Amino acid sequence: MIALIRLYVRQLRRHDPTGLAAELAFRFMFATFPFILFLVALGASLAGWLGVADPTARIIATLDSTSCRRCGPFAVKRYAKKDGLANIGGWLAMNDDRLAEQCRNLLILTEGFITYGGLAGRDLEAIAQGLREVVDEDYLRYRIRSTEYLGESLVKSGIPVVRPIGGHAVYIDARALLPQVPPLQYPGQALAAALYREGGIRGCEIGTVMFGLHPDGSETPATMDLVRLAIPRRTYTQSHVDYAIEVIRWVAERADQLRGYRIVAQPPQLRHFTARFAPL
């Protein structure tokens, strides 16, 4: 019996179930995120076709506290660093008092008292103010139009991007732009490195580096190899976006000169955060 227990423990250590669970959760999040963006864009297109000028206001008006009470127990986790217009923090909301009490107790043990949750007063004020300003229609119009402007300009230049254009980022199809780079030589990473090297534009590979490695150590090409160009909120003017467009065009015109990369060091899970690469 003891030998069986020891064998089981060794197998657990070798297979790292907690790490695999974290990686599966991360993969699921990124697998559903593009589909959610597609549904949002499709909904906006249908609203425009049906003549609904501001569908967001109607949707928000229906999501009052009464409708939430009619739902079953649920919880919502939200980061405030992006759409909350804050530098750090977030919140956890739920409609179940017993679950909320358990979360508050855990918060006190791990982060801080419930009135601040480990955050400085300045950060709490930034979150409160950011939540007011982020729903301002003029701000939303400016932010969405800035991203749309970047995407439309790249499309006009013949650069392959994922369409329709999203609200926070433009995704360049690196596999289509760099057909000479095989997926297992990471065309998304090659394009991201070229953009940073030539113009200081920092993008993010979303492709084989992120999704290609399997728990058994094998590697296969991801469905797509993209480079995400996320636009920080309230940071760039149109001249900044125009500069980014010029740099991307310059790199795209010389795309046939780019070569792939190989990984020289990587962690067993979530390698796209800390892996190191060398050009081929």
Secondary structure, DSSP 8 states (H G I E B T S, - for coil): -HHHHHHHHHHHHHH-HHHHHHHHHHHHHHHHHHHHHHHHHHHHHHHHHTT-S-HHHHHHHH--HHHHHHS-S-EEEEESSSTT--SS-EEEEES-HHHHHHHHHHHHHHT--TTTTT--HHHHHHHHHHHHHTT-HHHHHHHHHHHHHHHHHHHHTT--B-SS--SSEEEEEHHHH-TTS-GGG-HHHHHHHHHHHHH----EEESHHHH-B-TTS-B---S--EEEEE--TTT--HHHHHHHHHHHHHHHHTGGG---EEEEE--SS-HHHH-EEEE-
